[in-house]
Amino acid sequence: MRMESVRRNRRSTTASIACLVLITVMLGASSASAAVYWDDELEPGNTGYPLVGGMSYSSNPVYSGSYSLKEHFLGNHIQGGTYTDRYFGTKTDNLWSRYYLYLDNFVVDEAAGTKLMLQGSECCYPSFWWIMLFGKAALSVQVQGINGGTETLNVYGPTIPQNRWVCVETHIKLSSPGVRNGIVEAWIDGVQGLARYDVQMRDAVASGRHSLTENLTFNRLYVQHGGGDLYIDKLAFGDQRIGCSGNPPQSSSPTPVVQPPPPVQPTTPPAQTPQVQAPSPAQPTIVPPPTPQGLIFQ
């Protein structure tokens, strides 16, 4: 009897240890499922971006640390374009970014637009250009590579305030092949100004450089078309929302919050002398208007 009790205790202990190991592995897998790839302060000697023409370090203005990355634009249609890349170290179909941007009386190219960043893969489409279009300092994105790489879709976003630091957040979730379920989102100082959940980014059939399976692998900083200087600081990427640090100032003209219309109230008829009338059929009740859905602030 004593030996049998010992065996049962050993079996119980072994099962308990196995359960603990399984729980630890599951928790570890859960915590590793989302990550911030890097948070680059863009400081000399401590950045993942090599400087190219039109780029330099600036000690004023600075959002964090001692320097920011300065990009100098020579004017409309003058620069052919320079760029510098940094890789995520992994492939992802769900990409978040967060950075601080300062436009110093910046003039956006009216014809070609001013490119800010490109997110994509070197081998294949789709790729995504974050850009300011038509002479307006508004954050938009061009989805490149639709229909085998022959078409580009413009998705328009929120206005970027000038002459102060703003926190910019972006989110791209690649669509399924041939399905309009891709996500494009953007926030300025925590206020969402771009919300699209119906974008087709992948074709139904692979053709040309268009891939049905390739994911995003790098971010590219561009200096091309536009006039003046802009500054970037604390540039971060990951497969989860990173969020703005500190308390960035609110926009002087924030996007208005659209409230649904009040429900329709039945009016009270004026008092009348009671009269005997035959009963009338029931009238339909007044139905309030539907609550607006899918609001997109531009």
RODO-2510 file (C-alpha; in nm, 4 decimals, decimal comma):
residues 298
     n   res          X          Y          Z
     1     m     0,0000     0,0000     0,0000
     2     r     0,2792     0,2407     0,0851
     3     m     0,4574     0,1815    -0,2503
     4     e     0,1336     0,2362    -0,4424
     5     s     0,0796     0,5669    -0,2612
     6     v     0,4309     0,6785    -0,3548
     7     r     0,3679     0,5927    -0,7197
     8     r     0,0436     0,7927    -0,7194
     9     n     0,2196     1,0926    -0,5646
    10     r     0,4951     1,0750    -0,8255
    11     r     0,2421     1,0620    -1,1072
    12     s     0,0542     1,3586    -0,9586
    13     t     0,3769     1,5589    -0,9229
    14     t     0,4803     1,4805    -1,2805
    15     a     0,1408     1,5901    -1,4128
    16     s     0,1577     1,9134    -1,2140
    17     i     0,5037     1,9947    -1,3487
    18     a     0,3880     1,9240    -1,7035
    19     c     0,0926     2,1609    -1,6611
    20     l     0,3181     2,4353    -1,5260
    21     v     0,5577     2,3943    -1,8182
    22     l     0,2701     2,4095    -2,0683
    23     i     0,1265     2,7250    -1,9086
    24     t     0,4704     2,8903    -1,9106
    25     v     0,5193     2,8090    -2,2792
    26     m     0,1735     2,9398    -2,3684
    27     l     0,2294     3,2630    -2,1774
    28     g     0,5660     3,3084    -2,3423
    29     a     0,4174     3,2522    -2,6869
    30     s     0,1408     3,5009    -2,6113
    31     s     0,3811     3,7726    -2,4983
    32     a     0,6021     3,7145    -2,8024
    33     s     0,3116     3,7418    -3,0469
    34     a     0,3353     4,1220    -3,0598
    35     a     0,6523     4,3277    -3,0743
    36     v     0,8012     4,6697    -3,1352
    37     y     1,0761     4,6167    -3,3925
    38     w     1,2658     4,9336    -3,3041
    39     d     1,2250     5,2849    -3,1643
    40     d     1,4869     5,5010    -3,3372
    41     e     1,5824     5,8309    -3,1708
    42     l     1,7617     5,9313    -3,4946
    43     e     2,0757     6,0413    -3,3094
    44     p     2,4255     6,0630    -3,4695
    45     g     2,6068     5,7303    -3,4339
    46     n     2,3002     5,5635    -3,2834
    47     t     2,0476     5,5250    -3,5624
    48     g     1,9558     5,2515    -3,8049
    49     y     1,9277     5,4973    -4,0946
    50     p     2,2385     5,5965    -4,2953
    51     l     2,2158     5,9627    -4,4002
    52     v     2,1848     6,0447    -4,7711
    53     g     2,1658     6,3681    -4,9718
    54     g     1,9217     6,6200    -4,8296
    55     m     1,9432     6,4707    -4,4778
    56     s     2,1339     6,5942    -4,1734
    57     y     2,1072     6,6023    -3,7937
    58     s     1,9588     6,9075    -3,6247
    59     s     1,9728     7,0237    -3,2630
    60     n     1,6744     7,2531    -3,3157
    61     p     1,3911     7,1685    -3,3206
    62     v     1,4159     6,8414    -3,1225
    63     y     1,1339     6,6376    -2,9756
    64     s     1,3443     6,3826    -2,7839
    65     g     1,7150     6,3372    -2,7157
    66     s     1,9752     6,5802    -2,8525
    67     y     1,9027     6,5719    -3,2275
    68     s     1,6306     6,5147    -3,4829
    69     l     1,6593     6,4103    -3,8472
    70     k     1,6364     6,7125    -4,0797
    71     e     1,5225     6,6705    -4,4391
    72     h     1,5830     6,9675    -4,6714
    73     f     1,3732     6,9934    -4,9905
    74     l     1,4986     7,2147    -5,2720
    75     g     1,1651     7,2949    -5,4382
    76     n     0,9024     7,1535    -5,6722
    77     h     1,0377     6,9083    -5,9311
    78     i     1,3999     6,9929    -5,8526
    79     q     1,5097     6,6828    -5,6625
    80     g     1,5104     6,3467    -5,8322
    81     g     1,4816     6,1940    -5,4879
    82     t     1,7107     6,0401    -5,2267
    83     y     1,6174     5,7749    -4,9743
    84     t     1,7479     5,5604    -4,6900
    85     d     1,6117     5,2273    -4,5645
    86     r     1,5843     5,0387    -4,2389
    87     y     1,4627     4,6771    -4,2164
    88     f     1,2269     4,5343    -3,9572
    89     g     1,4194     4,2067    -3,9169
    90     t     1,1016     4,0128    -3,9939
    91     k     0,8118     4,0058    -4,2381
    92     t     0,4721     4,1294    -4,1317
    93     d     0,1261     4,1812    -4,2814
    94     n     0,0240     4,3991    -3,9837
    95     l     0,2436     4,7096    -3,9523
    96     w     0,2168     4,9979    -3,7057
    97     s     0,4335     5,3109    -3,6921
    98     r     0,4735     5,6055    -3,4589
    99     y     0,6897     5,9116    -3,5159
   100     y     0,7072     6,2829    -3,4442
   101     l     0,6969     6,5233    -3,7384
   102     y     0,7695     6,8978    -3,7621
   103     l     0,6834     7,0875    -4,0813
   104     d     0,8727     7,4191    -4,0909
   105     n     0,6500     7,6344    -4,3173
   106     f     0,6756     7,3448    -4,5589
   107     v     0,5469     7,3767    -4,9164
   108     v     0,4025     7,0544    -5,0593
   109     d     0,4596     6,9867    -5,4301
   110     e     0,1294     7,0575    -5,6087
   111     a     0,1805     6,8183    -5,8997
   112     a     0,3903     6,5249    -5,7808
   113     g     0,3226     6,5461    -5,4076
   114     t     0,5843     6,5178    -5,1324
   115     k     0,6834     6,1660    -5,0294
   116     l     0,7404     6,1005    -4,6613
   117     m     0,7899     5,7240    -4,6330
   118     l     0,7582     5,3990    -4,8257
   119     q     0,6727     5,0666    -4,6624
   120     g     0,7042     4,7507    -4,8672
   121     s     0,9213     4,4619    -4,9807
   122     e     1,2115     4,4770    -5,2262
   123     c     1,0861     4,1833    -5,4284
   124     c     0,7185     4,2471    -5,4772
   125     y     0,4054     4,4574    -5,4601
   126     p     0,1971     4,5786    -5,2844
   127     s     0,3827     4,8756    -5,1346
   128     f     0,2591     5,1818    -4,9521
   129     w     0,3671     5,5447    -5,0003
   130     w     0,2823     5,7848    -4,7192
   131     i     0,2638     6,1137    -4,9062
   132     m     0,1278     6,4704    -4,9006
   133     l    -0,0665     6,5409    -5,2214
   134     f    -0,1882     6,8360    -5,4321
   135     g    -0,0033     7,1079    -5,2423
   136     k    -0,1756     7,0258    -4,9123
   137     a    -0,0043     6,9222    -4,5896
   138     a    -0,2353     6,6243    -4,5380
   139     l    -0,1238     6,2706    -4,4607
   140     s    -0,2382     6,0312    -4,7343
   141     v    -0,1244     5,6913    -4,8589
   142     q    -0,0847     5,5466    -5,2080
   143     v    -0,1345     5,1713    -5,2396
   144     q     0,0957     5,0649    -5,5258
   145     g     0,0820     4,7377    -5,7133
   146     i    -0,2866     4,6731    -5,7777
   147     n    -0,3711     4,4785    -6,0953
   148     g    -0,0250     4,3345    -6,1375
   149     g     0,1462     4,6604    -6,0489
   150     t    -0,0246     4,8831    -6,3052
   151     e    -0,2540     5,0815    -6,0733
   152     t    -0,2147     5,2986    -5,7647
   153     l    -0,4959     5,3737    -5,5187
   154     n    -0,4993     5,7051    -5,3289
   155     v    -0,6397     5,6996    -4,9743
   156     y    -0,6730     6,0518    -4,8331
   157     g    -0,6084     6,1337    -4,4692
   158     p    -0,5894     6,4105    -4,2079
   159     t    -0,4269     6,7535    -4,2192
   160     i    -0,0840     6,7863    -4,0541
   161     p    -0,0396     7,1070    -3,8486
   162     q     0,2693     7,3138    -3,9348
   163     n     0,5386     7,4739    -3,7175
   164     r     0,5083     7,2422    -3,4189
   165     w     0,5749     6,8808    -3,3305
   166     v     0,2892     6,6415    -3,4001
   167     c     0,2645     6,2720    -3,3192
   168     v     0,1823     6,0639    -3,6270
   169     e     0,0591     5,7038    -3,6007
   170     t    -0,0138     5,4795    -3,8979
   171     h    -0,1463     5,1248    -3,9383
   172     i    -0,1548     4,8956    -4,2417
   173     k    -0,3107     4,5472    -4,2399
   174     l    -0,2707     4,3712    -4,5743
   175     s    -0,5839     4,2382    -4,7392
   176     s    -0,6563     3,8799    -4,8358
   177     p    -0,5995     3,8095    -5,2090
   178     g    -0,8821     3,9611    -5,4114
   179     v    -1,0763     4,0726    -5,1002
   180     r    -1,1574     4,4271    -4,9924
   181     n    -1,0626     4,3782    -4,6283
   182     g    -0,7316     4,5663    -4,6046
   183     i    -0,6974     4,8242    -4,3261
   184     v    -0,5417     5,1717    -4,3506
   185     e    -0,5526     5,3953    -4,0411
   186     a    -0,3788     5,7140    -3,9259
   187     w    -0,3855     5,9358    -3,6196
   188     i    -0,2540     6,2888    -3,5575
   189     d    -0,1855     6,3586    -3,1888
   190     g    -0,4072     6,0655    -3,0964
   191     v    -0,7050     6,1841    -3,3056
   192     q    -0,7970     5,9382    -3,5808
   193     g    -0,8219     6,1039    -3,9194
   194     l    -0,8024     5,8033    -4,1522
   195     a    -1,0075     5,4863    -4,1099
   196     r    -1,0484     5,2550    -4,4075
   197     y    -1,1345     4,8869    -4,3624
   198     d    -1,2326     4,8021    -4,7200
   199     v    -0,9135     4,8391    -4,9247
   200     q    -0,8080     4,5682    -5,1708
   201     m    -0,4273     4,5536    -5,1664
   202     r    -0,3646     4,2105    -5,3184
   203     d    -0,4928     4,0793    -5,6492
   204     a    -0,6871     3,7567    -5,6706
   205     v    -0,4245     3,6114    -5,9076
   206     a    -0,0478     3,6696    -5,8990
   207     s     0,0905     3,8583    -6,1988
   208     g     0,3993     4,0628    -6,2752
   209     r     0,5661     4,1804    -5,9553
   210     h     0,2439     4,1463    -5,7594
   211     s     0,2590     3,8808    -5,4862
   212     l    -0,0315     3,7158    -5,3067
   213     t     0,1804     3,6213    -5,0055
   214     e     0,4737     3,8636    -4,9670
   215     n     0,4633     4,0831    -4,6563
   216     l     0,6246     4,4135    -4,5540
   217     t     0,9960     4,4080    -4,4672
   218     f     1,1332     4,7665    -4,4547
   219     n     1,0624     5,1372    -4,4156
   220     r     1,2163     5,3987    -4,6476
   221     l     1,2594     5,7701    -4,5726
   222     y     1,2352     5,9916    -4,8816
   223     v     1,3516     6,3418    -4,9741
   224     q     1,1726     6,4197    -5,2987
   225     h     0,9662     6,7147    -5,4276
   226     g     0,8626     7,0011    -5,2058
   227     g     1,0090     7,3177    -5,0594
   228     g     1,1563     7,3805    -4,7156
   229     d     1,2532     7,1686    -4,4179
   230     l     1,0837     6,8973    -4,2196
   231     y     1,2081     6,7137    -3,9109
   232     i     1,1473     6,3586    -3,7854
   233     d     1,2151     6,2202    -3,4355
   234     k     1,1482     5,8972    -3,2415
   235     l     1,0531     5,6782    -3,5375
   236     a     0,9200     5,3392    -3,4262
   237     f     0,7699     5,0336    -3,5993
   238     g     0,6068     4,7144    -3,4781
   239     d     0,3165     4,4759    -3,5247
   240     q     0,1210     4,6339    -3,2404
   241     r     0,0069     4,9890    -3,1698
   242     i     0,2982     5,1795    -3,0129
   243     g     0,1242     5,4993    -2,9136
   244     c     0,2469     5,8534    -2,8518
   245     s     0,4729     5,9071    -2,5524
   246     g     0,4418     6,2090    -2,3287
   247     n     0,1621     6,4581    -2,3823
   248     p     0,1849     6,6057    -2,7332
   249     p    -0,0100     6,9327    -2,7759
   250     q    -0,3522     6,9137    -2,9290
   251     s    -0,4127     7,0609    -3,2709
   252     s    -0,5232     7,4247    -3,2714
   253     s    -0,8081     7,3209    -3,4993
   254     p    -0,8928     6,9641    -3,4004
   255     t    -1,1110     6,7470    -3,6171
   256     p    -1,4695     6,8097    -3,5059
   257     v    -1,6551     6,5238    -3,3463
   258     v    -1,9713     6,4566    -3,5419
   259     q    -2,2619     6,3777    -3,3130
   260     p    -2,5602     6,1752    -3,4309
   261     p    -2,8791     6,3789    -3,4782
   262     p    -3,1189     6,3806    -3,1807
   263     p    -3,4100     6,1396    -3,2014
   264     v    -3,7275     6,2774    -3,3505
   265     q    -3,9746     6,3671    -3,0759
   266     p    -4,3481     6,3442    -3,1470
   267     t    -4,5162     6,6856    -3,1367
   268     t    -4,8002     6,7490    -2,8925
   269     p    -5,1198     6,8525    -3,0705
   270     p    -5,3038     7,1612    -2,9416
   271     a    -5,5811     7,1047    -2,6923
   272     q    -5,9205     7,0593    -2,8543
   273     t    -6,2757     7,0067    -2,7382
   274     p    -6,3314     6,6335    -2,6934
   275     q    -6,5435     6,4859    -2,9695
   276     v    -6,6880     6,1405    -3,0108
   277     q    -6,5224     5,9737    -3,3101
   278     a    -6,5041     5,6283    -3,4501
   279     p    -6,1830     5,4443    -3,3585
   280     s    -5,9092     5,4950    -3,6191
   281     p    -5,6490     5,2382    -3,7285
   282     a    -5,3169     5,2355    -3,5411
   283     q    -5,0576     5,4771    -3,6804
   284     p    -4,6975     5,3688    -3,7294
   285     t    -4,4553     5,4906    -3,4649
   286     i    -4,1895     5,7472    -3,5587
   287     v    -3,8564     5,5788    -3,6119
   288     p    -3,5451     5,7859    -3,5311
   289     p    -3,2859     5,8160    -3,8118
   290     p    -3,0104     5,5535    -3,8113
   291     t    -2,6882     5,6365    -3,6300
   292     p    -2,4147     5,7304    -3,8832
   293     q    -2,1596     5,4573    -3,9333
   294     g    -1,8174     5,4416    -4,0970
   295     l    -1,7331     5,8077    -4,0337
   296     i    -1,4076     5,9130    -4,2010
   297     f    -1,2507     6,2452    -4,1045
   298     q    -1,0404     6,4069    -4,3751
***
